[in-house]
Amino acid sequence: MELKKVTMNLTERDIANAEILTARLHSRNKASTVSTALAIMEALTRKIEDGGELIVRKKDGSIETVLIAGLDGAG
């Protein structure tokens, strides 16, 4: 696997999200967190583009459909 260095400008919100996800995913570092987040988003968007839906069942049993902006049908 070829590695490439990427430099990004992040907002305070982006940094906070990376810190939260690093803790929730028990990642070694933020680079690992970003790699995992990209892999998850690729898998989810592929399934949605193939006609699937992203559905979340809450603890109370109710169901929500999650829309991702930029994908067909999500605005």
For each residue, the residues with C-beta under 8 A, 3 or more apart:
1:
2:
3:
4:
5:
6:
7:
8:
9:
10: 14 15 18
11: 14 15
12: 15 16
13: 16 17
14: 10 11 17 18
15: 10 11 12 18 19
16: 12 13 19 20
17: 13 14 20 21
18: 10 14 15 21 22 30 33 34
19: 15 16 22 23 30
20: 16 17 23 24
21: 17 18 24 25 27 33 36 37
22: 18 19 25 27 29 30 32 33
23: 19 20 26
24: 20 21
25: 21 22 32 33 36
26: 23
27: 21 22 30 32 33 36
28: 32
29: 22 32 33
30: 18 19 22 27 33 34
31: 34 35
32: 22 25 27 28 29 35 36
33: 18 21 22 25 27 29 30 36 37
34: 18 30 31 37 38
35: 31 32 38 39
36: 21 25 27 32 33 39 40
37: 21 33 34 40 41
38: 34 35 41 42
39: 35 36 42 43
40: 36 37 43 44
41: 37 38 44 45
42: 38 39 45 46
43: 39 40 46 47
44: 40 41 47 48 54 68
45: 41 42 48 49 68 71
46: 42 43 49 50
47: 43 44 50 52 54
48: 44 45 51 52 53 54 68 71 72
49: 45 46 71 72
50: 46 47
51: 48
52: 47 48
53: 48 65
54: 44 47 48 65 66 67 68
55: 63 64 65 66
56: 63 64 65 66
57: 61 62 63
58: 61 62 63 64
59:
60:
61: 57 58
62: 57 58
63: 55 56 57 58
64: 55 56 58
65: 53 54 55 56
66: 54 55 56
67: 54 71 73 74 75
68: 44 45 48 54 71 74
69: 74 75
70: 74
71: 45 48 49 67 68 74
72: 48 49
73: 67
74: 67 68 69 70 71
75: 67 69
